[in-house]
Amino acid sequence: MKNITKILAVIGLLALTSCDFFLQKPDTTGNVDRDAVFSSKKNAEAALMSCYSNALVHGLPGGLGYTHGTLGAISGEINRGASWHGTYFIAQQGLNVNGAGSDATDSANGSSAGSENWAKNWSVIRQCFIVKENIDKVADMSQDDKDVIKAEVTALIAYRYMGMFYRYGGVPVVTRSFEASDDLTAGRVSLEETLQYILDLCDEAHAGLPAKWDAANTGRMTQGVVLAIKARALMYAARPLFNRATPYLDFGENNNLICFGNADKERWNDAIEANEAVLTWAAANGVSLINTGDAFKDYATATSTPGNKEVILAFKNNSTSQDYSTYVFLYNNCSAYWTWNRFDNGESGVLSNHIKYYYKKDGSEMKWPVYGNQTPRSGAEWIENVADLEPRALADIKFAGHDAMNNTGDTKWTSLGWGRNGYDGKIGMGDAFPNSVGGSDKGQLSGERTKFYYKAGSRTWFEFPLFRLAETYLNLAEAYNEYGNSGKALENLNKVHQRAGLPAVTETNQSKLREIIQREKFIEFFGENHKYFDVKHWMREDIGDGICGGSMRAFTFNIKAGATWPYDKSTIDTWWETEYYQAFWSPAMYLEPFPQSEVNKGTITQNPGY
């Protein structure tokens, strides 16, 4: 595999950088050879922690083919980003085989394409295999500890392959580390073979991992994590993008790289069994949905509090560095929360496309403005609407003119203190109905993200949840509904829906219930990197109409005469919905492209449409 030649053989052995922030493990610094890495338990554990930090950043800033922004910026959750962001280029022009514009990571040599960095997969996988193949050399480590580490890196490889599976379809299968002298010319294998490899890796890892770790080792792979990896992979295998007789675009003799070649209902049953296994593990190991009856607190805790009992696996990074060395900075770097005057704050503002998914707190539908069809609404109605939203909305978003409700009483999180230092002078101001967002294309739009920061105070870092038990319940709701068991679908859906303080869903019509379940996932996993992949694998008919493409909209506001900036909610005179931009969508974008420079080598077959 020629792309692997470049990535896996030339990069050398393990480049171990300081990783003391990751799981609080010892670190080593500098480039070291294999004998040095595996000469001591300390060095070997540092190598393992480096594998964790590099593998689990997949899909987060720093692990993408572009540096700035998040996947929510290209799936209708938040604004596309600043004009120099990779997300901006994707929103405007679509996924590109040569990377995402000027913000692409290493696009000059083709390591990135679309929203993914293809090269990083292989450097991480090689790093994991080197640990697996050499850990037995460590003299001052017990065999039991060595065997667990082998299982951990196997699980990390499975995690990375799971991500490639739903991003690309069939990919090359690598079963060991490679040297420069090896034959590295293997190409992509079928979708079925790729899935089977993931399942085999999960089974192997499960056999060697503990059911749970003690508190000092929270964040390491467990049997529950590999069950969750297996369950998520099987969900994507069952969804209609892959589970079909013919692919989304004809790929000729390569159709088996992007679809299974048949639509098999039993794939949903496989997904049910895998997700039920996660619940069985969770019940035996103290992992459960947080539901004390306080809907706001429960959801905010589940998404924000490090080490809470709902999280199966999180990306453990508590660095406070406000520079490009951390994914947290890159996640928030256009947020007023992080540094209000560093960038154009509103470039990560929440779109009204997303806000309209939330229910009223009584479970009914909110009446929102509709772009182009209504006259401006009164500021009083904006205040009423926000007050009437379900608790998840108030935990996720600091709405225009309001305090951040997940840090009540903290002056840093009030409307006037937002972002530590206050507002840019034009945030949220509209100029004229209905066609202006105002402020020279800046502003927090309808609001700014506060998810992950419940009771955070001055804390800037957060632990990104990679698997929460809420996903398992909603996976089961989806899979049972598709398998024809609406009763079990509702049972699992309502675990999450009612935890949010909403009345039970009773709909049994399969297509209507499908819409409700998908909406629940949009709300519950806002900002958690689910939507971008889910909507493509669901093949939603409206994917190009306000989700990954089409009209991206925001609420905008005019302030009462004589009011000064910054404003609070009482100064809002009128508000309406305006179109912010039109995002690009093409059916080719159901799967990610491979870098054209790799395709040109004649080994990797490009996905259709690129």
N, C-alpha and C positions, 0 to 999 in steps of 0.2 A: 504494500500500500504506500504509494509515493508520498502522499500527504503525511503519513505516519513517519516516513523516513525523516522528513524535515523536522517534525514536531518532537518525535520521541527519541531519535538517535542523536541529533545534533545538540539538543539542549543540555546534555551532560547528565549528571546524577541528580541528587536532591539539592536544590538551592534553598537552604533553610534560613529564613529570615526570622526576626524576633516575633514570637507568637505567644508571649506571656499573657496577652489579653484573652487568648482563646482557651477557655476551660481552665485557666490559671495553672497551666503546666509549665515545667521548666523549658527554657529556650536555649538554642545555640544560634550563633550568628556567623554568617560567611559561607562561602562555597567549600564544601567538604567532600572527600571521596567516600566510597561505600564502606570501607573498613572503619573509617572514623565515625560514621553515622551509627554503625551497629557495634561499636566497641563498648558501649555502656548503656545501661537502662535509661539514663538521663537523655542521652542523645537520641536513642530510639523513640522514646516517648515524645520528644520534640518533633521528630519526623512524623509521627502519627498525628500530632496536633496540626502540623502543617497540612497534612492530607485532609483533615477535617475542614480547616479554614478555606482551602482551595476548592474542595469538592462542593461544599454546601453553599457557596456564594452563587451557585448556578441560578441565573434568572434575576439576580440582584445587581445593582450598580457595582461595577468592578468585575462582574462575571458576565457582562453583556458584550455584544459587539459594538455597542456605543457606550460612552462613559456616563453621560448625565441623563437624569430622568428615570422613569420606571415604566413597566409594562402597562400600567394604568393610563399612561399618556397616549397609548396607541390602541386603547380598547374602550374609549368613551367614558372613563372615570374622571380624569383630570385633564387639564390643558396640555397641549402638545409639547410645551417647553419653550425655551428661548430659541431665537432664530438660528443659533449655532449648535443646537442640540441634535443628537441623532434621532430622537423621537420626533422632532419637528420635521426632519427630512422624510421619515417614514410616513408621518401623517400627510405630508404634502405629495409625496412621489411614490409611496409604497416601498415594499422590501426590495433591496437591491443586492445583486450578486457581488458588488464591489464594496459593500459596506454602507453605513448610514451617514453619508455626507461627511462634512468636515470633522464631525465628532467621532467618527469610527475609530475604534482601537486597532492600530496597526493595519489599516485598510490598504496601505500601499503595497504590502506583500500578500494581501488577500486572506489574512487569518480570520477576518470578520466578514460577515455578510448578513443582511437582514437585521434582526435584533439579537443575533447570537454570535458568540465567538467560537467558531468551530475548532480552532486550534487548541483552546484551553481544555476542551474535553480530553484530548489525548495526552496532554502534559500531566493532567491530574490523574488520569487512569494509569499512566506509566508510573507516576509517583507512588500510587497505592500498591501496584504490583511489586515495585522494588521493596517496599516495606514487607509485603507478604512473603516474598521470596528470600528475604535476608534476616528476618527477625530471629530465626533460630540461632544466629551467630552470637547473639547477645549473651555474654557469660553470666552477668549478675541479674538475670531475670528468670523467674520460674517458668516451667513449661506450660502451666495453666495460663499464666499471663500472656505468654507468646501465642497460645492458641486463640485466646480472646482477641488479641490484636489482629491476628489473621482474619478472624470473622468480622472485625470492625471495618477493615479496609475492603473486604469483600462486599460488605453492605454499602460502603461509600461508592464503590464501582457500580453496584446495582442502582444506587440513587442517580448517578450521572447518566447511566444508560437509560433509566426511566425517562429522564428529561429529554435525551436525544430521541427516544422513541416517539413521543408525542410532538416533538418539534419537527423531525425530519421524516419519520417513517423508518424503513429499514436502513441500517447503518452497518459499517464493518464491525465484525466481532473480533475483539482482542482478548486473548486468554493469558497473556504473560507480558512482562516487560520485554522490550526489543533492544537489540544492539545494532550497531551500524552494519555489521556483517550479515544480518538476517535478511531473508527475502520478505520484503514488506509491500508486496504488490496486490494484496487481496482487496477486492472492492466490496460494495454493499451486499448484505445478505437480505433475504426476504423479510417482510414484516413479521411473519410467523416465527422465523428463526430468531429475530431480534427479541421478540416477546419471550420466547422460550428461554433465551439466554438470561434475561432479567429474572424470570421465575426460578431458574436454576441457581443463579447467584443468591437470590433471597433464601432459598431453601438451605444452601450451604452455610450462609451467614447465620441463619436462625439456629442451626444445630450447634453453633459455637458461641453464641452470645448469651449473656445473662438475661433473665426476664426483666430485671430492673437494676439500676445502680444506686449506690448510696448518694446522699445529698452532695458530697464533695465531687462527684463525677457526673452530675446532671448535665445532659447535653451529649453524652456519648451514645453510640448505637445500642439498642436493646432489641430483644425479640419483637417487641411491639412496633418498633420503627420499621423493621424489614417486612412485617405483616402489612404496615401502612403503605410501604413502597409497592408491594405486590398488589394491594387492593387498588391503589391509584392507577397502576399500569393496566390492570384488568378493566377498570372503568373506561379508560381510553380505548382499549381493544373492543369494548362492546358498543361504543358510540358510533353513530352512522358514518363518520368520515372514514373509518377503517372497516367497519362491519358491514360490508356491502359487496355485491357481485362485481361491479365495475367502479373504477375510481372517479374522483371528482373531476379529473381531466384525463383523457385517454393517454396512457403511457406505453401502449404497445406491448412489447415483450417484457417490459419492466413493471407491468401493473402490480405484480406481487410485492413490489417495494413499497407501495402506498395504499394497498387494500388487501383484504384477506381472500377476495375472490368469491365470497358467498356471504349472505346475510344470515347469521345463525343466532337465533334467540337465546340459545344456551350460553352464549358469552355473557349475557346478563346474569345468568345463574352462577357462573364462575365468579363474577364480580360480587354477587350477594354473599357467596360462601367466604370469599376473601375478606370482605368488610365485617361480616359476622365474627370472623376469627379475631379481628382487631378488638371488637367489643368484648369478646371472651377474655382476651389478654388484659384489656383495660380493667375489667371487673375484678380480676385476680391481683392486680398490681397497683391499686389506688389511683387509677386515672379515671376521671369522671367528668361529665358535663357540669359546669358550675351553675347551680340553680337554687339560690336561697330564697327566691321570691322577690328580690330587688333587681328588676330587669336591667336598669342602667348599670348598677354596680357589678352585676354578674357578667354581662357582656364586656364591660370595660376591663374588668379584672382578667377575663379569659384572653383578651387580646393585648394587654399591656403589662401585667405583673409578671416579672421574670420568675420562672420556675413554678408557675401555678399548675394546679392538678389537671387542667384540661389539655395542656400542651404535651404532645407525644415527642416532638423534637423541635427545637428552635436553633437559630443561628446565634451562637453565644459569642457576642462581641460587645464588650462594655468600654471600648476606647472612647475617651472624651476629646480626642483630637479633632479640631475643626479644619481639616485639610483633606486632600484627595486620597489619603491613605486608608480611609474607612468607607465602607458601603453606606453607613448611616449618614455621613456628610453628603455623599453623592445622592442618597435618597431624598434628603431634605434641602439640597443646596439651592433650590429656588423657592424655598419656603420662608415666609416671614418668621416662622418659628426659629429657624437656625440662625441666620444673620440677615436681618431685614434689609440692610443697605448694601449687601454684597452683590445681589443680582436683582433683576426685575421680579419683585415678589410674586406677582399674580401669575407667573408663567406655570405655576403648579396648582392654580386654583381649581376647585371642584366644579365640574360641568353640571348644568341643570339636567343633562341627559341622565346622569347618575342619580341626582337628588330625587327625581321623579319616581324612582323605584321604591323609595321608602313609603311605608304605610303611615296613616295617622295612628295615634296611640290606641285608638279603639278598634283598629284593624280595618277601617274603611279607607276610601281613596281621598287623597288631598286634591283640592281644586287649584291647579297651578296655571299661571299664564301660558299661553301657547304662542310661539313665535309667529308674528304676522297676523294673528286673528283677533287680538284683543287690545283695548286701550290700556294705558298704564293703570296699575292697581295702586291703592293707597298704601302709605307706609304702615298704617295701622294693621292692614291685612297681612303684610309681611311679618309683623310681630306675632300676630295670631297664628299664622301658619307654622312658624318655627316652634312656638310654644306647644303646638298640637302634634308635633312629629313624634314618632316612636323613639324609644330610648337609644337604639343603635345609631340613629342619625345624629343625636346630640352628643354621643360619645365619639363619633367619627369625624365631626366637622365643627369648626368654629364659624358659625354663620355670620354674614355681613352685619356689622353693628352690634353683635352679641359677644359676651364673654365666652371663653372656652369652657364649656360646662363640665369637662372632665377634670378640672382643677379649680373648683369653686373656692373663692376666697383668696386665691393666690394672685397678687397684683400683677405678676408677670404674665398671667393668662387672661387678664381682662381685655375688653375691647380696646381700651386706650393704651394698655401696656403690652399688647401682643407683639411678639418678636423681640422682647427685651427692651427695645428702644423706641417703639412706636411705629407709625405708619409712614409709608411713602405718601407724598401729598396728593396723589391722584387715585389711590386705590378705591375701586368700586364706583367711581363717579361716572354717571352716564351723561352724554351731551344732548341727545335728541332721540325720541322714540320714532321708529323702532330699530334703527340700523346702527347704533353706536354702542360699543362697550365703554368707550371713554378712556381718558388717561393715556392716550397714545399707545393703545393696545396693551396696556398694563392693568394690573389690578388683581385682587384676590377673587375676582369673579363672584360666584355665589357664596363662597366661603373657602376656608383653608383646612387642610387635613390636620386632625388632632389624634387620630387613631394611633395606638401604641403608647400614648403618653398619659394615661389615667394616673392621677396623683404623682406625676413626674417631677413637679417643682422645677428645679433647675437642671434636672437630668436631660442631657441631649441624646444619649445613646438609647437604643431599645433592642430587645432580642426579637428578631423577626421570626414569627411562628411558621415553621415549615409544614408541620402536621398538627392540627388540633382535632380533638375528638368530635367537634361539631361537623367536620368534614365527613367523618365516618357515618354519622347519622344521615346527613343529606345525601351521601353516596347511596346509602341503603334506600332512602326514599326514592331516588331516581331509578335505581336498579329494580326495585320491587314494582314500581309503576310500569316500567318498560316490560317487565316479565309478566305483567297482568295481575298483580296482587295489590290492589289499591288500599286494602285494609292495612297491610304491613307498611306500605308507602306512607300513609297518613300517620301511622304510629311513630315512625322515625322522623318524618317532617315536623310533626308537632312537638317533638322533644326540643328542637331548636326554635321553632316559631313561637311557642308558648313561653319559652325561657325569655324571649324578648318582650314579654308582657302583652302579647297579642292573643286574641281568641283562637281557638282551635280551627284549623282548616278542615272542611268536611267534603270538599269536592272529590268525586270519584270518577268523573269522565277522564279518560287517560290523557287526551291531548290538552285539556284544560289544566289538569293536575301537573302535567309536564311544564307548562308555562309558570305555574305557581312555584314549583320546585326550583326552576331555573332562576326565577326572580329572587327566591330566598337565598340562593347562592350568590347572586349579584350583591345583595345587601350584606349578608354575613361575612363575605370574604373580600369586601371592598379593600383595595390596597394590598391584598395578600397574594397577588400574581396568579389567581385562578381564572379570572374572566377571559383574559387574552387567549388562553388555550381552550377553555371550555366552549366558548361560543363558536370557535372554528370546528371543533369536533362534534358539536351538536348540529352543525350546518344550519344555523338559524337563518330563516328567510330574510330577516331584517339586519343581517350582519353588516351590510353596506349602507344601512339607513339609520345612522346614529350610534353604531356600536364601534366597529373597527373602521368604518368609512361613513361618508355622508355628512349630514349637518351636525356640527358640534356647537352647542348653545350654552348660554349663561344668563343668569338673572343680572340685571344691572340697575343702578339706582341713581336717582337725583335727590339732592339734599335741599332741605327747606331754605328759603331765602334768609340770608343773614347768618346761617350756621357756619361754623368754622370747622376746619379739618384738624385732627381726626374726628370722626363722628361716632355717635352711639345710635342705637336703634330709634330713639325718639326724634332724631334729626332727619330721618328718611322721609322724603315727601312722596315720591312715586317710585315704582319699580315695574319691570317688565322683562320678558325674555327676548334676547337677541341672538342671532346667529353669529358665532365667533369666527368659524372657518368651515370649509368643506374638506373632510379628510378623504384620502384615496383608499379605494378597495378594488381588488382584482381577485378572481377565483384562484389564481396562482398562489395567493397568500395563505391558503389553508395550511400549507406547510412552509417551513423556512427554506430559503435557498442555501446551497453550498457556495463557498467562495469560488468565484470563476477561475482564479489562479489554480485552485486544486482540480477543478473539472478539466482545465486545459492540459493537465498531466496525463489524462486518459484513463484514470482509474476510478474516480468517483463519477457516478451518473447523476447529472443535475436533475432536481425535481422539475416536473412539467410546468410550462408557462413562463419560465425565467430565461 
